[in-house]
Each structure stands twice: as C-alpha cells, then as structure tokens.
C-alpha cells in the first residue's frame, strides 16, 4: 500500500509538473503580443522643425516628447553608469537575475512587505513599457517570462537602446537624448561625465531628482553614481574627483518651447495626415524661413501696429485691428518670413494664409501690365475723366459713375502718373478700353481665383490672401515669371531618407523681363513720390503699390526690392472700417519700410539696385525722359538712347488689334460725375476700390467689350496655392 501511495504521489507530481509546464508555455505564447511591442519597437518620436539655416524652431509631439538615440550615439560612460547603478550583471544574465531576486526576497521577508524588486534592466524596461508598477506576484511572474522572451529575441545592445529611449527623465522628457537636449542643450556626444551621471540618476525618481527644481539632490544622486562606478573600477580616481567637483549648468528654458509658433502651426496644418501623424513620426522638417528675417518682420508689424493703435486711440487687448506680413525670396519662392497676426497669444489664426481680403488698388499693376503688353507705354496718355456706365440688373437699367479719391479729374494723365498716384478714373477708363474679358484671361493665366466679371476688376474687387497676393505679385518682382511661395523645402524621415522635397510651381511668360521692368520702374516712382512714399528706405531701390478698399476696410502695401518681395496687410477681423485715413500708404507702408531698413542692417550685402534687362531703352516724349521697349514704344519718336547697353534703337510698334463693341447710348444727363455709386469716402491720398455689381459677362454688354488676348500661356502649370 505504501508503494502505491508513493507511485500515486509521483504520478501526481509529474502531472502537476506537466500542467505547470503547459501553463508556462501557454503564458509564454499568450504574452508574445506584448513582447512584440518591444521587439518591434516603434515609439512616438518627436519631429523637429528647422529654419533654412538649420536653427531649431520647435519640437512637435503628441503625448511624449522623445528624441530617438541609436545605441552607437550613446556615450560609453553613460551606459556604464546605468549598468553600475541598476544591473551590474546585465551583460551576464538572461533577463532574470536569481541572485538579485533572492536578495530581494530576503529583504521583503524581513520587512514584511514588498520593498525591493530585484529587477534587471530588462525587467525594468518591461515594467515601464508593458506592465504596471504594482508589486504583485502575478505581475512579477509575467515580467520574468517576458524578460526571458525578449532576451531571446534581442541583443543586449538593443535592450539598452530601448531602455534609454523609453524611460522618463522628468520635465516631459522621454529618452536620454531628449533629456540631454532639454536639461543641458547638448547632444549626447557633448555630455561630460557628471552630466551623464545626473541623467543616470534621474529615472529612479524623476520628480524628486529633477535638476530644475532640486539641483542639490540631483548632484548628490549623480555623485552616488560616480562613486559606484569608481568602486567597481569603471572610472579612475582622478576622473571621479574631477567629476564630483563639477556643477553643470542646467537650462530652465526647454527646447520644447516654440520660438516661431505661427510657422510651426502652418507646417502642421499643411502636412496634417500626409505622413501619418507628423508629431509622432520623428521627422526633420526644413522650412525656408530665415529666423533673423522672421524677427525683423515681427518687429515691423509691432511697430506699424502700435502706430495704428495710437492713431485710432485703441488698446491692443480690445482692438479688432490686425495685420499680416509675408516676405518671399523672388527667385526661389522661398518664404523668408511670415507673420499671421499682431499677437499670436491672443489669436493663432494665420491671416497671411487663411484669410481672403480685397486688395483694392494694390491690384492695379496687373491691369497696367496688361496694357503695357498690348503696346501702351509709361508715357501713354490715359483718360482721367468721369465716365458713366450703364448696365442692367434684374432687367432694370442702372448707372455706375465712379470717382477719384481727390474728387477731381485731370482730363488726360500719363500712364505712369495714373499708377503712381493711383487714379481711379484713369484705371477704369483703361479697363474699358482694354476690355474686361482681356484682363480676365490674363489673370486666369496666373490662376487668380474669383475674378470679377465686371468693371469692379479695375479696383481690386476680389478676395486674396496675403500669401496668394505674394504669389501673383511675383510676376513683377521676378521679371515676368510667377513662382509659387513655398514654406517647406524638404522632410527627412527618422531613418534618414528624404521623403518630401518641394519644387515650387512656376508659370513662365506672363510677360517678358523688359516689359516687367517697365512696371518695376513705374512702381519705383510710387515709392519715391506717389502713394507709397512712407515705404521709402535710403540706400535701396524699392518698388510697390498701395491698396485701400472702399470705406478704408483693408489697407495693403505690396512691393519688392531687387531680391525680396514683401506683402503687408492691415484690417479688422470683423471686416469693419478701420477708420478715417486708414490707407495702405498710412498703415501698411511703414511696416514695409521698417523691414527693409532693418534688413540692410542685418544683411548689409543685400542687393540694392534693380538690374535693367536687355531691350529696355530710354528716350524723350514731350520733353520728359521715359523708358520704352519694342512692345511698348514711346507715343512719338524722339531722341532715344539705349538704357541697357548705351546703343540707340528705333522702336518697332507692337499694338494688338482690338474690337470695340459699343453699348447702348446714354441720356445726355447721365454723362458726368453722377453720384450713383461712391467708390471711396473722404479726401485722402489713396484712391482705392469699391464694389459695383456682379453680372454674367454677355456679348454686347457695354461694360465688357471684347478684346483679343495679346499673350498666350507658355505653361499649363497652375501654380495653385490653397
């Protein structure tokens, strides 16, 4: 009977052992999915955004700010310090250290509670990434099983790499590279032994040893790390003494701070969903922004904004007045600076890219360039007389009688003077002569959206963002060649591959370099002696155009130097009137001038004069010197000299044939300054836009005479932006 009892006990023990083994195998397989999170480790990794010169603008992340460090980036003494403090036999065990567990059990029995865990680095990694911090037997068993599996799948170096990237170092820094950048503003290979020791000591209690809050505690903890390394022979006595005496500088401001929030917001908005979540992909995003120019642009907006608030006796905290600023490198389309509002803290809305406002007279250069390309010359006389237009709305005849700001008319005024002084009547009569359809087709070439179908096109009655305005205005700044502004030049993945690289859309041939220079020369006069006088800066040639919409709702200055194009806008967020005298020349031009004045101080080698292309000549017309080209000859032939190379040249007249469709005759009393629709309010220097009506274009409509288009697109590339 005794033998039977023994046999039964043996059988039961064997069955129990088999069951235990089966349970272990089942548990081992059951946790494979958990282990996979560490084996195929893909942590949330912060992306970093740079300016064009490699300066960091911001780190962007979702929940955890983590910069990933490969094992070969981590200093050897930092790894040694970690192993010395946390798991001296790390490179010898298989994930579970029996000696450490036995010591922990003895201490737990003596204390009557779980006071020491005996965990290896592998087990600590598992606890932080996969399990809870509860000191329960079930969790410890699962932790041990996971440790064995992970040690079987990964090398010791892989485990160290994952540990140092996963662990928290306080202050929302995850990973040792993030902590080195944040606390010391250093890369890992720049750390001193003492700085590495501080980082080694942090994960044990990140809040308690936080060097920003408890500097002495952090130093004491680091000295313990150093002593442990010395005691086991991993650093020398001299290294120990030198490191103990060191008191590293710890930075209170973190590199997670965003020094260009408006730019960062715009980058995230543009790339939302394109490469997964940009904030967690570990990308390096290179923008075209020059942070020196960004700072100047912000100063320029602040300067002009404060002047405007003072002018209208308003406080920034309650004012609805706002502003936007864009600076673009003319040849490349690179956005060098962009300010989306007067105060980002009060409103993060980017008015430079997201708002659409009427440009008013800032739009006139496109009409005048069309005229130049149809054979007009800067000296060509334009009719500056009241002209009454009849049109039909809902079957009823109506009259449109536009006026000048000055409420006068000159009779005839040279093309140049009409644009320099922004004469509304001269512009409207020019549009009537050219034909609305002709101008619409030229603007469609530039992919201008929502082009008016009526005479209000003469006064900029359409909605454009400042950035879109920069895009189309580039045809003047870039010698007739439109280039789409770009904000991001390239994006590099965390594996080091270039996954995005931009080449801006371009539209060639809107006009020729020599024709574009004629416009530049006229716009230089706008700045020298016209409505844009407040945009003048000594020592550099600048060209541009003011713009103020009906009732002073929007105020613009759109201009450029030989290398940089700049758009400035002022207006109220509620779309109400700014106030009396709120013109582009008064509000926007001072910001433009401030920017270029400071630009010359920061970049004294900035190009200061415009190049004159081949094919531009100078002659005389009625005793005054004027430029001309083969396509835009002087009204009469007088003495001429070549501007570009000094040779004389006889112009070839090039004027496109046009067909004028006459409208129905008006009553005699309808002719003159009929006060039916006021284009502007109040006497100021600025003569800007108003709204007429919105009618479909019809053959025979007196407001829309048909014209042949003088220039056909060279490229079908749209250049669409937003």
Secondary structure, DSSP 8 states (H G I E B T S, - for coil): -HHHHHHHHHHHHHHHHHHHHHHHHHHHHHTHHHHHHHHT----B-EEEE-TTS-EEEEE-SS-EE----GGGS-HHHHHHHHHHH-TTTTTSSS--HHHHHHHHHHHHHHTS-------HHHHHHHHHTS-----HHHHHHHHHHHHHHHHHS-HHHHHHHHHHHSB-STTEESHHHHHHHHHS--GGG--HHHHHHHHHHTTSTTTT-TTT-HHHHHHHHHHHHHHHHHTTSS-HHHHHHHHH------SS-TTS-S-HHHHHHHHHHTTTTSS-GGGBT-EEEE---HHHHHHHHHHHHHHHHHHHHHTT--TTT--EEEEEEEEETTT-BEEEEE--S-TTT----TTTS--EE-GGGGHHHHHHHHHHTT--TT-EEEES--EEEEEETTEEEEEE---TTS---EEEEHHHHHHTT-HHHHHHHHHHH-HHHHHHHHHHTT-SS--SSGGGGGT-SEE-HHHHHHHHHHHHTTT-EE--BSEEEEE-TTS-EEEE----EE--SS-HHHHHHHHHHHHHHHHHSTTGGG--TTS--EEEEEE-GGG-EEEEEEE-SSEEEEEEEEETT-----TT--IIIIIHHHHHHHHHHHHHH-TT---S----TT-EEEEETTEEEEE-SSS--SS---EEETTTS---------------------GGGSS--TTS-S--S--S-------------TT-TT------S---S--------
